[in-house]
Amino acid sequence: MRKKTEVISLISQNPSITEGLEQENRPVPFGTDDELLRVDEAARLLGLSVGTVYHLIAQRRIPCIKLSQRCVRFSLPKIRQWLAELSEPARVAATKRKNVQRKES
């Protein structure tokens, strides 16, 4: 077993040792529909905080895939469908209202 100082020394001499160990902030995969999104990726896609996404999960208001009790993923097509269902059509411009003069007492 190597000492902590030896490991730090090895890493500082050859940083490529740690490649692939850290989770990178990869961009949200807008083009691939088969990939599952993590909570932070879904939050970034929706423009919400991670905490808000967890609240939506707890309230069962957002479609998600629970791989285990602590592991949640999101299907991009399901998220797109959910957003489309939440979207409201734009209102037609209201007709001009007549200026109603108030009666003075």
C-alpha positions in Angstrom: 0.0 0.0 0.0 1.4 3.4 -1.0 1.5 6.3 1.3 -0.7 9.3 0.5 2.3 11.5 -0.2 3.6 9.0 -2.7 0.3 9.0 -4.6 0.1 12.8 -4.6 3.7 12.9 -5.9 2.9 10.4 -8.7 -0.2 12.3 -9.7 1.6 15.6 -9.8 4.3 14.1 -12.0 1.9 12.4 -14.4 -1.6 14.0 -14.4 -2.9 11.6 -17.1 -3.2 9.0 -14.3 -6.5 10.7 -13.2 -8.1 10.9 -16.6 -11.5 9.5 -16.6 -11.8 9.4 -12.8 -13.5 12.8 -12.3 -17.0 13.4 -13.6 -16.7 16.0 -16.3 -19.3 18.7 -16.8 -20.3 17.4 -20.2 -22.8 19.3 -22.2 -26.5 18.3 -22.2 -26.9 15.9 -25.1 -29.5 17.7 -27.2 -28.9 15.5 -30.2 -29.0 12.0 -28.7 -32.4 10.7 -27.5 -31.2 7.4 -26.2 -29.0 8.9 -23.5 -30.3 9.3 -19.9 -29.7 12.6 -18.1 -28.5 13.0 -14.5 -30.3 15.4 -12.2 -27.8 18.2 -12.7 -28.1 17.8 -16.5 -31.9 17.9 -16.4 -31.8 20.9 -14.1 -29.5 22.7 -16.6 -31.7 21.7 -19.5 -34.8 23.0 -17.8 -33.2 26.1 -16.4 -34.0 25.1 -12.8 -31.9 24.5 -9.7 -31.0 20.9 -8.7 -33.1 21.3 -5.6 -36.2 22.3 -7.6 -35.8 19.2 -9.8 -35.6 17.1 -6.6 -38.8 18.7 -5.4 -40.5 18.0 -8.7 -39.4 14.3 -8.4 -40.7 14.1 -4.8 -44.1 15.6 -5.9 -44.2 13.2 -8.9 -44.6 16.1 -11.2 -41.7 15.3 -13.6 -41.2 12.0 -15.5 -38.1 10.2 -14.2 -36.5 6.8 -14.1 -35.6 5.6 -10.6 -32.8 3.1 -11.1 -32.5 2.7 -7.3 -33.6 4.6 -4.2 -30.8 7.1 -4.7 -30.2 7.0 -8.4 -32.6 9.0 -10.7 -32.2 9.6 -14.4 -34.3 11.3 -17.0 -35.1 10.3 -20.6 -34.7 13.3 -22.9 -37.7 12.4 -25.1 -39.9 12.1 -22.0 -38.7 15.5 -20.7 -39.4 17.1 -24.1 -42.9 15.5 -24.2 -43.6 16.7 -20.6 -42.5 20.2 -21.5 -44.8 20.1 -24.6 -47.7 19.1 -22.4 -47.0 21.9 -20.0 -46.8 24.5 -22.7 -49.8 26.7 -23.2 -50.7 28.2 -26.6 -50.2 31.9 -27.0 -53.2 34.1 -26.4 -54.7 36.0 -29.3 -54.2 39.7 -29.0 -57.2 41.2 -27.2 -59.4 43.6 -29.1 -59.1 47.2 -28.2 -61.2 48.1 -25.2 -63.4 51.1 -25.3 -62.4 53.8 -23.0 -65.1 54.0 -20.4 -65.3 57.3 -18.7 -66.0 57.2 -15.1 -69.0 59.0 -13.9 -68.2 61.8 -11.6 -70.3 62.2 -8.5 
